């Protein structure tokens, strides 16, 4: 318990402090540091304000998770970063939906066979519908040609996670493509 504010609150309570009191003390004591960290993450003071507020709210909501009153500043920083990463992911998902306006010629290698090009465009469209984790893994391994080990290092996940994501992505793509093929056969009347 190195924080001066936390120590004062601790001793004023007769040596016993609830996790909620400890978190409130840590929020007060470390708010400037967490805000500076939020500013470093976001690059904008108004976004840092929002990020700081969301961090405080989440910390207070999750005060019951505190098992030690030591290093609550690190815990607050971790919460702040987690909220920021979630926001970044949300933004990238919204941007990925706009990717469909990108000319396909820039995304898919052109082959003289028009059926292959049509099929590649359909597969690419379906890949873009996958959840972010599966989509980024498929793109790294199948499109960019990284090995499972290289993709795991790039995404900072175990190699088993890469294999699991690819397996799930393959299954989803297979199901969608089979459904599309069945619809095409049904439309053709065969």
C-alpha positions in Angstrom: 0.0 0.0 0.0 2.4 2.6 -1.3 -0.2 5.2 -2.2 -0.5 8.0 0.4 -4.3 8.5 -0.1 -4.9 4.8 0.1 -2.9 4.6 3.3 -4.8 7.5 4.9 -8.1 5.9 4.1 -6.9 2.5 5.3 -5.7 3.7 8.7 -8.7 5.9 9.2 -10.9 2.8 8.9 -9.1 1.1 11.7 -6.9 -0.9 9.4 -9.8 -2.4 7.4 -10.8 -1.1 4.0 -13.4 -2.5 1.6 -12.4 -3.1 -2.0 -14.8 -0.4 -3.0 -13.2 2.1 -0.7 -9.8 1.1 -2.0 -10.9 1.5 -5.6 -12.4 4.9 -4.9 -9.2 6.0 -3.3 -7.1 4.7 -6.2 -9.3 6.5 -8.7 -8.8 9.8 -6.8 -5.1 9.2 -6.3 -4.3 8.1 -9.8 -6.8 9.9 -12.0 -4.2 12.2 -13.5 -1.9 9.3 -14.4 -4.7 7.3 -15.9 -5.8 10.4 -17.9 -2.3 10.9 -19.2 -2.2 7.2 -20.3 -5.6 7.6 -21.9 -4.3 10.7 -23.8 -1.3 8.7 -24.9 -3.6 5.9 -26.2 -6.1 8.1 -27.9 -4.1 11.2 -28.9 -7.1 13.5 -28.1 -7.9 15.2 -24.8 -11.7 14.9 -25.3 -11.4 11.1 -26.0 -9.0 10.8 -23.0 -11.7 12.4 -20.9 -14.3 9.9 -22.0 -11.8 7.0 -21.6 -11.0 8.2 -18.1 -14.7 8.3 -17.2 -15.3 4.9 -18.6 -12.3 3.5 -16.7 -13.6 4.9 -13.4 -17.1 3.5 -14.0 -15.7 0.1 -14.9 -13.3 0.0 -11.9 -16.1 0.9 -9.5 -18.4 -1.6 -11.1 -15.8 -4.3 -10.7 -14.4 -3.4 -7.3 -15.4 -6.9 -6.1 -12.6 -8.3 -8.3 -9.9 -6.6 -6.3 -8.0 -9.2 -4.3 -5.1 -7.0 -3.1 -5.0 -3.2 -2.5 -1.5 -3.1 -3.9 -0.9 -1.8 -7.4 -4.4 -0.6 -8.1 -2.8 2.0 -10.4 -1.7 -0.9 -12.7 -5.2 -2.3 -12.5 -6.7 1.0 -13.5 -4.2 1.3 -16.4 -5.2 -2.2 -17.6 -8.9 -1.3 -17.5 -8.2 1.9 -19.5 -6.2 0.0 -22.1 -8.9 -2.7 -22.4 -11.6 -0.1 -22.9 -9.5 1.6 -25.6 -8.8 -1.7 -27.4 -12.5 -2.5 -27.4 -13.2 1.0 -28.9 -10.5 0.5 -31.6 -12.0 -2.9 -32.5 -15.4 -1.4 -32.7 -14.1 1.3 -35.0 -12.3 -1.2 -37.3 -15.4 -3.3 -37.6 -17.4 -0.3 -38.7 -14.7 0.6 -41.2 -14.5 -3.0 -42.5 -18.1 -2.8 -43.6 -17.1 0.1 -45.8 -14.4 -2.1 -47.4 -17.0 -3.5 -49.8 -16.8 -0.3 -51.9 -13.1 -1.0 -52.5 -12.6 -2.1 -56.1 -12.3 -5.9 -56.2 -9.4 -5.6 -58.6 -7.3 -4.2 -55.8 -8.2 -7.0 -53.4 -8.3 -10.1 -55.5 -5.7 -11.3 -58.0 -7.1 -11.2 -61.4 -7.0 -14.5 -63.4 -8.1 -14.9 -67.0 -10.8 -17.3 -65.9 -13.9 -15.2 -65.1 -15.5 -18.0 -63.1 -12.5 -18.1 -60.8 -12.6 -14.4 -60.4 -16.3 -14.5 -59.5 -15.7 -17.4 -57.0 -12.8 -15.5 -55.4 -14.9 -12.4 -55.0 -17.7 -14.4 -53.4 -15.2 -16.1 -51.0 -13.6 -12.7 -50.1 -17.0 -11.3 -49.4 -17.7 -14.2 -47.0 -14.3 -13.8 -45.3 -15.1 -10.2 -44.6 -18.3 -11.3 -42.8 -16.3 -13.5 -40.3 -15.7 -12.2 -36.8 -12.6 -10.0 -36.5 -10.3 -12.6 -34.9 -11.2 -15.2 -37.5 -11.0 -12.7 -40.4 -7.5 -11.4 -39.4 -6.3 -15.0 -39.0 -7.6 -16.1 -42.3 -6.1 -13.1 -44.1 -2.7 -13.6 -42.5 -2.5 -17.4 -43.2 -4.5 -18.0 -46.3 -4.1 -14.6 -48.1 -0.8 -13.3 -47.0 0.9 -16.7 -46.6 2.1 -16.5 -43.0 2.8 -19.8 -41.2 0.6 -20.7 -38.2 3.6 -19.9 -36.0 4.2 -16.5 -37.7 0.5 -15.6 -37.4 0.5 -16.6 -33.8 3.5 -14.3 -33.1 1.9 -11.4 -35.0 -1.4 -11.7 -33.2 0.2 -12.5 -29.9 -1.8 -15.6 -29.3 -0.9 -19.3 -28.9 -0.6 -21.4 -32.1 -3.5 -23.5 -30.9 -5.7 -20.4 -31.0 -4.6 -19.8 -34.7 -5.6 -23.4 -35.5 -8.9 -23.1 -33.7 -9.8 -19.8 -35.4 -8.9 -21.2 -38.8 -11.0 -24.4 -38.2 -14.0 -22.3 -37.1 -13.6 -20.0 -40.1 -13.3 -22.9 -42.5 -16.5 -24.4 -41.1 -18.4 -21.1 -41.4 -17.2 -20.5 -44.9 -18.0 -24.1 -45.9 -21.5 -23.8 -44.5 -22.1 -20.5 -46.3 -20.7 -21.7 -49.6 -22.7 -24.9 -49.5 -25.9 -22.9 -48.7 -25.1 -20.5 -51.6 -24.5 -23.5 -54.0 -27.7 -25.1 -52.9 -29.6 -21.9 -53.6 -28.0 -21.6 -57.0 -29.0 -25.1 -57.9 -32.5 -24.5 -56.7 -32.8 -21.3 -58.7 -31.6 -23.0 -61.9 -34.3 -25.6 -61.5 -32.1 -28.7 -61.4 
